[in-house]
Amino acid sequence: ELNPSFNSDREMVVRKSGFLDGRTLAVKADKAASDLKTGIKPDSVVEIVIDTTL
């Protein structure tokens, strides 16, 4: 779910929980940082898809 009150120009947080604040772009994500593959190179391009049709 997207947070209509998102207002940060410095940080973008996607949470698995339902906690909202100004940095929270979306909640109820199906992955946490610990679920991502290790070894992502710092210069890699990462594509993030936010599907709001679920």
Sine and cosine of phi, psi and omega as CSV:
sin_phi,cos_phi,sin_psi,cos_psi,sin_omega,cos_omega
0.00,0.00,0.76,-0.65,0.06,-1.00
-0.98,0.22,0.55,-0.84,0.01,-1.00
-1.00,-0.07,0.93,-0.36,0.00,-1.00
-0.92,0.39,-0.24,0.97,0.00,-1.00
-0.99,-0.12,0.15,0.99,0.03,-1.00
-0.86,0.51,0.77,-0.64,-0.05,-1.00
-0.55,-0.84,0.30,0.95,-0.04,-1.00
-1.00,0.04,0.69,-0.72,0.11,-0.99
-0.97,-0.23,0.15,0.99,-0.03,-1.00
-0.84,-0.54,-0.50,0.87,-0.09,-1.00
-0.70,-0.72,0.49,-0.87,0.04,-1.00
-0.70,-0.72,0.91,-0.41,-0.05,-1.00
-0.91,-0.41,0.74,-0.67,0.13,-0.99
-0.90,-0.43,0.79,-0.61,-0.13,-0.99
-0.89,-0.46,0.51,-0.86,0.15,-0.99
-0.98,0.21,-0.46,0.89,-0.01,-1.00
-0.99,0.12,-0.12,-0.99,0.04,-1.00
-0.98,-0.22,0.15,0.99,-0.05,-1.00
-0.91,0.41,0.75,-0.66,0.01,-1.00
-0.86,-0.50,0.66,-0.75,0.25,-0.97
-0.49,-0.87,-0.07,-1.00,-0.07,-1.00
-0.90,0.45,-0.38,0.92,0.01,-1.00
-1.00,0.07,-0.22,0.98,-0.11,-0.99
-0.99,0.14,0.92,-0.38,0.06,-1.00
-0.98,0.20,-0.67,0.74,-0.07,-1.00
-0.47,-0.89,0.38,-0.92,0.03,-1.00
-0.80,-0.60,0.19,-0.98,0.02,-1.00
0.90,0.43,0.63,0.78,0.06,-1.00
-0.93,0.36,0.39,-0.92,0.02,-1.00
-0.99,-0.13,0.05,1.00,0.02,-1.00
-0.65,-0.76,0.53,-0.85,0.14,-0.99
-0.92,-0.39,0.19,-0.98,0.02,-1.00
-0.82,0.57,-0.60,0.80,-0.01,-1.00
-0.93,0.36,-0.25,0.97,0.03,-1.00
-1.00,0.04,-0.19,0.98,-0.03,-1.00
-0.98,0.19,0.41,-0.91,0.02,-1.00
-0.90,0.44,0.64,-0.76,0.10,-1.00
-0.99,0.14,0.31,-0.95,0.04,-1.00
1.00,0.07,0.27,0.96,0.08,-1.00
-0.93,0.37,0.80,-0.60,-0.03,-1.00
-0.96,0.27,0.66,-0.75,-0.05,-1.00
-0.84,0.55,-0.46,0.89,-0.02,-1.00
-1.00,-0.07,0.17,0.98,0.02,-1.00
-0.95,0.30,0.50,-0.87,0.14,-0.99
-1.00,-0.10,0.79,-0.61,-0.02,-1.00
-0.90,-0.43,0.77,-0.64,0.04,-1.00
-0.98,-0.19,0.79,-0.62,0.02,-1.00
-0.91,-0.42,0.81,-0.58,0.01,-1.00
-0.95,-0.30,0.81,-0.59,0.07,-1.00
-0.94,-0.33,0.95,-0.31,-0.05,-1.00
-0.98,-0.19,0.92,-0.38,-0.04,-1.00
-0.99,-0.13,0.21,0.98,-0.05,-1.00
-1.00,-0.07,-0.05,1.00,-0.05,-1.00
-0.95,0.31,0.00,0.00,0.00,0.00
